[in-house]
Structures are given as C-alpha cells and as structure tokens.
Amino acid sequence: MIIGYVVFLFAGIVLGNGVPHLVKGGVGSKHQTPFGKPSSALVNVIWGAVNLLGGFWLVVWGSTFSVPFPIAGTLAIVGLFLIGIFNTAVWQNDPVAKGE
C-alpha cells in the first residue's frame, strides 16, 4: 500500500515538472532540459508533454493501489509543491537554466 502513496507523490512531481517546460516552450523561449542547457522551445514542449503523459500514467497506475482519493490528491499536490520549490531554488539565479 505504501507504494501507492509514493506513486502519487512522484506523479505530482512529474506533472509539476512538465508545466514550466510547456510554458517556456509554448512562448518560444529556451529553457533547461536534461538534453541540453538551454534547449530549444520545441524540445521543451516535447519534454513538457512527456512529463505530463508520464505523470498521467503514474496517476493511473497509482489508482490501482486503493489509495483514498483525498490522500492521493494531497500527495500529488505535495509533489507539485516540492518540485516547485526545487525549481525555484535551481532556476532563480541561473541565467543559463532560465535560457537567458
């Protein structure tokens, strides 16, 4: 059962990681990805979409563990919060990471 909790936490992290990549790529800006510093807008859109798809499938898989919905949603939001804090710490003062 604990694996279900971990899956929902990671689903939130992966979903939250996809958002900045889709936004930066969608407006035509470069942004850091695992494939280069900084990557093109197209690479960011693709990476963001892969993250959202992966997060979605983690949610689908996590639902097989019978985690109560309020707990699953809370864990996913905590994951979103954690990746947001991490991204802020990494990107706020790094012009290369921000694609500048």
C-alpha positions in Angstrom: 0.0 0.0 0.0 2.9 2.4 0.7 4.0 2.2 -2.9 0.7 3.8 -3.9 1.5 6.8 -1.7 4.9 7.1 -3.3 3.5 6.8 -6.8 1.1 9.7 -6.2 3.8 11.8 -4.7 6.0 11.2 -7.8 3.0 11.8 -10.1 2.7 15.3 -8.7 6.5 15.9 -9.1 6.4 14.7 -12.7 3.3 16.7 -13.6 4.7 19.8 -11.9 7.9 19.5 -13.8 6.1 19.4 -17.1 4.4 22.8 -16.6 7.4 25.1 -16.9 8.7 23.3 -19.9 5.4 23.5 -21.7 5.0 27.2 -20.8 8.6 28.3 -21.8 8.5 26.2 -25.0 5.0 27.4 -25.8 6.0 31.0 -25.8 9.1 30.2 -27.9 11.7 30.5 -25.1 14.7 28.3 -24.5 14.8 26.5 -21.1 17.0 23.9 -19.4 16.2 20.3 -20.0 18.1 17.1 -19.5 19.1 17.2 -23.2 21.0 20.5 -23.1 21.4 23.9 -21.4 19.4 25.6 -22.7 17.2 23.6 -25.0 15.1 24.9 -27.9 11.5 25.7 -27.5 10.4 22.6 -29.4 12.5 20.3 -27.2 10.9 22.0 -24.1 7.4 21.4 -25.5 8.2 17.8 -26.2 9.8 17.3 -22.8 6.9 19.0 -21.0 4.4 16.8 -22.9 6.4 13.7 -22.0 6.3 14.7 -18.3 2.6 15.3 -18.4 2.0 12.0 -20.1 4.3 10.2 -17.5 2.5 11.9 -14.6 -0.9 10.9 -16.0 0.2 7.3 -16.3 1.6 7.4 -12.7 -1.8 8.6 -11.5 -3.5 5.7 -13.5 -1.0 3.2 -12.0 -1.4 4.7 -8.5 -5.1 4.3 -8.7 -4.6 0.5 -8.7 -3.2 0.7 -5.1 -6.5 1.7 -3.5 -5.2 4.9 -2.0 -8.1 7.0 -0.8 -8.8 10.0 -3.1 -8.2 12.8 -0.6 -4.8 11.3 0.4 -3.9 10.7 -3.3 -4.8 14.3 -4.2 -2.9 15.6 -1.2 0.2 13.7 -2.1 0.1 14.8 -5.7 -0.2 18.5 -4.6 2.7 18.0 -2.1 4.7 16.6 -5.1 3.8 19.7 -7.2 4.9 21.9 -4.3 8.2 20.1 -3.8 9.2 20.3 -7.5 8.1 24.0 -7.5 10.4 24.7 -4.6 13.2 22.8 -6.1 12.8 24.5 -9.5 12.8 27.9 -7.8 16.0 27.2 -5.9 17.7 25.9 -9.1 16.5 28.5 -11.6 16.0 31.8 -9.8 19.6 33.0 -10.1 20.9 30.9 -13.0 20.5 32.7 -16.4 21.6 29.6 -18.3 18.9 27.5 -16.6 16.4 30.2 -17.5 17.5 30.3 -21.1 18.8 33.8 -21.0 
